[in-house]
Amino acid sequence: MITAIIEQIKKHQTIIIHRHVRPDPDAIGSQGGLREIIQAACPDKRVLITGENDSEFQYLIQMDEVRDEDFEDSLVIVCDTANQPRIEDERFHLGNTLVKIDHHPEVDTYGDLSWVDTDASSTSEMVFELFEVWEKDGAVLTDEGARLLYAGIVGDTGRFRHPNTTEKTFASAGKLIRYNFSRPDLYEAMYEKPIDLVRTEGYVLSNAEMLPSGVAYIKLTKEKLEEFGVTASMTASFVNAFSSIQGVKAWVFFVEEEEVIRVRLRSKGPAVNELASRYDGGGHPMASGASAYSWEETDALLGELDQLCRNYPEKQA
Ligand SMILES: [Mn+2]
C-alpha cells in the first residue's frame, strides 16, 4: 500500500493534502510533514496543504491558499480523518485520485487508495513509515518535516504516555530527534496555556464529580466559559486532567457550545467509541467525541457510561 501511494504521488503534478476539522497536532503534523517529504523528493511538484489557519497551531505551520482550479487533475491525500464528514475543506472530492492515510478505527471506507493502520500511534508515525520506505529510493526528510511529525506523535501519545505508544513509536521518535529542531521550544509551544485557561482548568478540577463506578465528569455551561473568558474548544487542552484521579475508569467533559453540548469521552478501561457513535460521534476505543443537544441527553449518556464502567472488570491484583 505504501509503495502504491508513493507511485500515485510520483504520477501527479499537483498534490493537495487535507486533514480533519478542529485539528490537533497529529492532523497538522502529518499533513505538513507529508508535504515536506513530497516537496523535498519532488521539488518540481506543487504540494499544497489546505484548511483553516488556527491561531493555536501557529507554531506548527501555515496553511496554503488553495483555489478550486488547483484541484484539477490533482492527487488529494487526506490525513488522520476516519470519515468524510470530518474532512476539512469539502473540495477533497474535486481531485483526480483520493488517498486516505489514517490510524482511527475504520468507520467510513473512502478513497481510491486507503491505508488504515489502527496499530499506529498517530498518522504522523505512519507518514514517517512512508518516508522510511521512500528513503530507500532517495527521499529525504527536512528538519522541519521531522519537527512536524515529532509534534504529531507527541500530541497523539500524550507525550508517550498513552497505551497507543509502541516500540515502533519510540523507534520512530528516536530517529526523528536526530534531526535539527528544538524539542524544548516545541514542547513549550504545545503545552503553554493562557492564564484564563489555567484558571478554567482549576475550576474543572475543583468541581469534578465522581461516581462509585469510576466515572468522573464535569459539566461546563456556556455561562461558566464566558465567566472565565475561554472558548469551548480551548478546554480540549486539559481533557486528560481526570486521568490521574484514583479509581477512575472513564471520564467525560460536557462543554456547552452555541447549538450543541460537546462531549469528550476518555477511558482507561471500557471502550467508549460505540457509546459515542450512538450520540452523533465516534473515535478511538479510549478517546472519543460526541454531541448532545440538551442537558437531559448528557444525563442519559452519563447513565450509559456509568453502566459500562460498572460492568467493566476490576484489574486483577
Ligand atoms: Mn491522529
Boltz pocket constraint, residues with backbone or C-beta under 6 A from the ligand:
constraints:
  - pocket:
      binder: B
      contacts: [[A, 26], [A, 27], [A, 80], [A, 103], [A, 121], [A, 122], [A, 123], [A, 156]]
      max_distance: 6.0
